[in-house]
Amino acid sequence: MQKVIAIANVIAWSGFWAFGYLAFTAGVDNTGQMVTAAVLAAMGGGVGMLAYFWLIRHSENVGYARVPNRAVKREHDDLTEEGIS
């Protein structure tokens, strides 16, 4: 599952940069093209961020990455680790 999310992350960020470039370089008279490219870039950025955050959390849960020691644990963090939502 993590490989699928990682591939989606790369594709989403690629779409963000490609459509962002198209939005910025679109002519002033092509507002439809500019808005469409901006919306697609925003969607790519949103999906990319969600996938990136999922990958970070997954890598910390499986032990691949260390959990940051600067974060202060809250009460409900202990409950979610035990599987209680």
C-alpha positions in Angstrom: 0.0 0.0 0.0 2.8 2.4 0.8 4.3 2.0 -2.7 1.0 3.0 -4.2 0.8 6.0 -2.0 4.4 6.9 -2.8 3.7 6.7 -6.6 0.5 8.8 -6.1 2.7 11.3 -4.2 5.2 11.7 -7.0 2.4 12.0 -9.7 0.5 14.5 -7.6 3.5 16.7 -7.0 4.5 16.4 -10.7 1.0 17.6 -11.6 1.2 20.4 -9.1 4.4 21.8 -10.7 3.3 21.2 -14.3 -0.1 22.8 -14.0 1.3 25.5 -11.8 3.7 26.4 -14.5 0.9 26.4 -17.1 -1.2 28.6 -14.8 1.5 31.2 -14.4 2.5 31.2 -18.1 -1.0 31.4 -19.5 -1.8 34.5 -21.3 -4.0 37.2 -19.7 -6.6 36.7 -22.3 -6.9 33.0 -21.6 -8.6 33.1 -18.2 -10.3 29.8 -18.7 -7.0 28.0 -19.2 -5.4 29.9 -16.3 -8.2 29.0 -13.9 -8.3 25.3 -15.0 -4.6 24.9 -14.6 -4.7 26.6 -11.2 -7.4 24.4 -10.0 -5.6 21.3 -11.2 -2.4 22.5 -9.6 -4.2 23.1 -6.3 -5.6 19.6 -6.4 -2.2 18.1 -7.2 -0.7 20.0 -4.3 -3.4 18.9 -1.9 -3.2 15.2 -2.9 0.6 15.5 -2.7 0.5 16.9 0.8 -1.9 14.3 2.0 0.1 11.5 0.5 3.3 12.9 1.9 1.9 13.2 5.4 0.5 9.7 5.2 4.0 8.4 4.2 5.6 10.3 7.1 3.2 8.8 9.6 3.5 5.3 8.1 7.3 5.4 8.2 7.2 6.5 11.9 4.7 3.8 12.8 6.7 0.9 11.2 10.0 2.2 12.7 11.7 3.2 9.4 11.9 6.8 10.7 12.3 8.0 14.2 9.4 9.7 15.9 10.6 13.3 16.4 11.6 13.8 20.1 10.8 17.5 20.0 7.0 16.9 19.9 5.2 16.8 23.2 2.9 13.9 23.5 -0.7 14.6 24.4 -3.1 12.4 26.3 -5.1 11.2 23.3 -1.9 10.2 21.4 -1.5 7.3 23.7 -5.0 6.2 23.1 -4.6 6.2 19.3 -1.5 4.1 19.5 -3.4 1.4 21.3 -6.0 1.3 18.6 -8.7 3.3 20.5 -10.0 6.2 18.4 
